[in-house]
């Protein structure tokens, strides 16, 4: 430093550090003066709050720095009187569900498990409660379990309009208001007479009076509603009002009354007299009888001194006898008239009624029995059979019947004309070599490997019933593992219905050795069919393996079919 400063042009830089001051510029006349003062020691003090406890350790030197630490203060007795839920662990404060769950409890309608914190609805055990939990866990009241809130709607008719206001609660009850509907344009095309006022409907004379008007001979004041007679103003009219307000024709004041007789098609009327008190009008009516009725017959009605009459004598000539009837015009007696043809057995009985005497006893020929009476009707005499023909016969009798009559016994019979068909086929099912594992269930080995026995309706006969039989014999080459337990089977399907399994060949020894064998087995299905009915039986190779596995090397089915008419 001294060397630098004695050298011309030397520029030494001196900078003060913490707690140090530097004066001068480093020249000989004004050298640098470095001085230091002792710093005041730093004072650090801990201050606590109600929730944090603060601690200060150390002296604040580099070798012993201040260490400030704080700890949360947990109230051991919270002011509410309960337990402190916040907990202090090695890694800090914590609050878990376990601490919170005890803060809750269940009230009415609720259940609460403080161990799990599960809150659920609590259904009442009162009798009649229909509330349950639905499949989605929600509360369910089945339809009808609780009455639906009352629904009130206004229903209008053609004459009354109904309005509903309010919600139906105690504070806002339903208010049903009805108003009469007055047609503004009545269907007759006139004005509506009914009126609506603040006190209700009304109809006064004022509205009705306009509905009337005066015709001939009448006067009408629409303003007052007074109806009067209206005398004509023609010259010479003597009609006037009397002192009592009635209509008056003064005596002699008018033309004399004219009376004439008027005839109709059935009554002739004659008027005599002049209409005076001494010679009053006399009106006489006479019935007119048509002398030539339009039907061309005679007039039956007669006129006598006491009035019209019609007797049996006039009517009897109107009737005559036709086929099967007799008629006496003089007496009017009608009778039945039996034919006089030979062989007619119709006659009159002792009571005057028609009588057909009973026929002679019938002679019964071959194939018949009975007397031909109601008590013993005529009937066929068949030899007893096992069942009625109707069950197995649907042919036209005249064209197809083979009915015979035995001349020795008189009994009817028919020869046994049956049709029988038989068929056998062998099928090799190309299934490959499937290995069937243990499933414990009967399974079809291959859905494309099947044998079928079918009878088509009406293929052997057009009208008789059939007995149909199908037999399926299986030949299977199988190989199995040691300890295998299994059943070979056929899955049977009838008329396309559901499958049903039939177990055929089995290996059931739990500790048996492995094996390789050809096994044969069979199953059959038969049915009695009514006319026009088909039948289809289909079988599939199937197996049920309980343990081990089975390999199918080959499966052959012999199908035997037999169809016979009944």
Residue pairs with C-beta under 8 A, 6 or more apart in sequence:
1 12
4 10
4 12
5 12
5 26
5 27
5 28
5 31
6 28
10 26
11 26
12 26
12 32
14 22
14 26
14 32
14 34
15 22
16 22
16 34
18 39
19 36
19 37
19 38
19 39
20 34
20 35
20 36
21 34
21 35
21 36
21 37
22 32
22 33
22 34
23 32
23 33
23 34
23 35
24 30
24 31
24 32
24 33
25 32
26 32
41 60
42 60
42 66
44 56
44 60
44 66
44 68
45 56
46 54
46 55
46 56
46 68
47 54
48 54
48 73
50 73
51 72
51 73
52 70
52 71
52 72
52 73
53 70
53 71
53 72
53 73
54 68
54 69
54 70
55 68
55 69
55 70
55 71
56 66
56 67
56 68
57 66
57 67
57 69
58 64
58 65
58 66
58 67
59 66
60 66
72 88
72 93
74 84
74 86
74 88
75 84
76 84
77 84
78 84
82 103
83 102
85 95
85 99
85 100
85 103
86 93
86 94
86 95
86 99
87 93
87 94
87 95
87 96
87 99
88 94
97 117
100 117
101 114
101 115
101 116
101 117
102 114
104 112
104 114
104 117
104 119
105 112
105 114
106 112
106 119
106 122
109 121
109 122
110 119
110 120
110 121
110 122
111 119
111 120
111 121
111 122
112 118
112 119
112 120
121 133
121 139
123 129
123 131
123 132
123 133
124 131
130 141
130 142
130 144
130 145
130 146
131 139
131 140
131 141
131 145
131 146
132 139
132 140
132 141
132 142
133 139
133 140
134 140
149 168
150 168
150 174
152 164
152 168
152 174
152 176
153 164
154 161
154 162
154 163
154 164
154 176
155 162
156 162
156 181
158 181
159 180
159 181
160 178
160 179
160 180
160 181
161 178
161 179
161 180
161 181
162 176
162 177
162 178
162 179
163 176
163 177
163 178
163 179
164 174
164 175
164 176
164 177
165 174
165 175
165 177
166 172
166 173
166 174
166 175
167 174
168 174
180 196
180 201
182 192
182 194
182 196
183 192
184 192
185 192
186 192
190 211
191 210
193 203
193 207
193 208
193 211
194 201
194 202
194 203
194 207
195 201
195 202
195 203
195 204
195 207
196 202
205 225
208 225
209 222
209 223
209 225
210 222
212 220
212 222
212 225
212 227
213 220
213 222
214 220
214 227
214 230
217 229
217 230
217 232
218 227
218 228
218 229
218 230
219 227
219 228
219 229
219 230
220 226
220 227
220 228
229 247
231 237
231 239
231 240
231 241
231 247
232 239
238 249
238 250
238 253
238 254
239 247
239 248
239 249
239 254
240 247
240 248
240 249
240 250
241 247
241 248
242 248
256 275
257 275
257 281
259 271
259 275
259 281
259 283
260 271
261 268
261 269
261 270
261 271
261 283
261 284
262 269
263 269
263 288
265 288
266 287
266 288
267 285
267 286
267 287
267 288
268 285
268 286
268 287
268 288
269 283
269 284
269 285
270 283
270 284
270 285
270 286
271 281
271 282
271 283
271 284
272 281
272 282
272 284
273 279
273 280
273 281
273 282
274 281
275 281
287 303
287 308
289 299
289 301
289 303
290 299
291 299
292 299
293 299
297 318
298 317
300 310
300 314
300 315
300 318
301 308
301 309
301 310
302 308
302 309
302 310
302 311
302 314
303 309
312 332
316 329
316 330
316 332
317 329
319 327
319 329
319 332
319 334
320 327
320 329
321 327
321 334
321 337
324 336
324 337
325 334
325 335
325 336
325 337
326 334
326 335
326 336
326 337
327 333
327 334
327 335
336 354
338 344
338 346
338 347
338 348
338 354
339 346
345 356
345 357
346 354
346 355
346 356
347 354
347 355
347 356
347 357
348 354
348 355
349 355
361 371
361 372
362 371
362 372
362 378
364 370
364 371
364 372
364 378
365 410
366 405
366 406
366 407
366 410
367 380
367 381
367 405
367 410
367 411
367 412
368 378
368 379
368 380
368 381
368 410
369 378
369 379
369 380
369 381
369 410
370 376
370 377
370 378
370 379
371 378
372 378
380 412
381 410
381 411
381 412
382 411
382 412
382 413
383 411
383 412
383 413
391 465
391 530
391 566
392 464
392 465
392 530
392 531
392 565
392 566
393 463
393 464
393 465
393 531
394 462
394 463
394 464
394 531
394 532
395 401
395 462
395 463
395 464
400 463
401 414
402 414
402 415
402 417
403 412
403 413
403 414
404 412
404 413
404 414
404 415
405 411
405 412
405 413
406 412
406 413
418 564
418 565
418 566
419 460
419 461
419 464
419 564
419 565
420 562
420 563
420 564
420 565
421 460
421 561
421 562
421 563
421 564
422 560
422 561
422 562
422 563
423 560
423 561
424 558
424 559
424 560
424 561
425 558
425 559
426 556
426 557
426 558
426 559
427 451
427 556
427 557
427 559
428 554
428 555
428 556
429 446
429 449
429 450
429 451
429 541
429 555
429 556
429 557
430 449
431 445
431 446
431 449
431 541
431 552
431 555
432 446
433 551
433 552
433 553
434 445
434 446
434 551
434 552
435 549
435 550
435 551
436 443
436 445
436 486
436 543
436 545
436 549
436 550
436 551
436 552
437 545
437 549
438 545
438 546
438 547
438 548
438 549
439 544
439 545
440 544
440 545
440 546
441 544
442 487
442 489
442 491
442 501
442 503
442 542
442 543
442 544
443 542
443 543
443 544
444 491
444 499
444 540
444 541
444 542
445 540
445 541
445 542
445 543
445 552
445 555
446 540
446 541
447 540
449 540
449 541
449 555
450 538
450 539
450 540
450 541
451 472
451 538
451 539
451 557
451 559
452 536
452 537
452 538
452 539
452 559
453 470
453 472
453 525
453 536
453 537
453 538
453 559
453 561
454 534
454 535
454 536
454 537
455 466
455 468
455 529
455 534
455 535
455 536
455 561
455 563
456 534
457 532
457 533
457 534
458 531
458 532
460 466
460 563
460 565
461 531
461 565
463 531
464 531
464 565
464 566
465 528
465 529
465 530
465 531
465 533
465 565
465 566
466 528
466 529
466 533
466 563
466 564
466 565
466 566
467 526
467 527
467 528
467 529
467 563
467 564
467 565
467 566
468 526
468 527
468 529
468 535
468 561
468 562
468 563
469 524
469 525
469 526
469 561
469 562
469 563
470 524
470 525
470 526
470 537
470 559
470 560
470 561
471 522
471 523
471 524
471 559
471 560
471 561
472 490
472 522
472 523
472 524
472 539
472 557
472 558
472 559
472 560
473 520
473 521
473 522
473 557
473 558
473 559
473 560
474 488
474 490
474 504
474 520
474 521
474 522
474 541
474 555
474 556
474 557
474 558
475 518
475 519
475 520
475 554
475 555
475 556
475 557
475 558
476 488
476 505
476 518
476 519
476 520
476 541
476 552
476 554
476 555
476 556
477 516
477 517
477 518
477 552
477 553
477 554
477 555
478 488
478 516
478 517
478 518
478 519
478 550
478 551
478 552
478 553
479 514
479 515
479 516
479 517
479 550
479 551
479 553
480 486
480 507
480 514
480 515
480 516
480 548
480 549
480 550
480 551
481 514
481 548
481 549
481 550
482 512
482 513
482 514
482 548
483 510
483 511
483 512
483 547
483 548
484 507
484 512
484 514
484 545
484 547
484 548
484 549
484 550
485 507
485 508
485 509
485 510
485 545
485 546
485 547
485 548
486 506
486 507
486 543
486 544
486 545
486 546
486 548
486 550
487 503
487 504
487 505
487 506
487 543
487 544
488 503
488 504
488 505
488 506
488 519
488 521
488 541
488 542
488 543
489 501
489 502
489 503
489 504
489 542
489 543
489 544
490 501
490 502
490 504
490 523
490 539
490 540
490 541
490 542
491 499
491 500
491 501
491 502
491 539
491 540
491 541
491 542
492 499
492 500
492 501
492 502
492 523
492 525
492 537
492 538
492 539
493 499
493 500
493 537
493 538
493 539
493 540
494 525
494 535
494 536
494 537
495 535
495 536
496 536
499 540
501 542
501 544
502 523
503 544
504 519
504 521
504 522
504 523
505 519
505 521
507 515
510 547
522 558
523 539
525 537
527 535
528 566
529 535
539 557
541 552
541 555
541 557
543 550
543 552
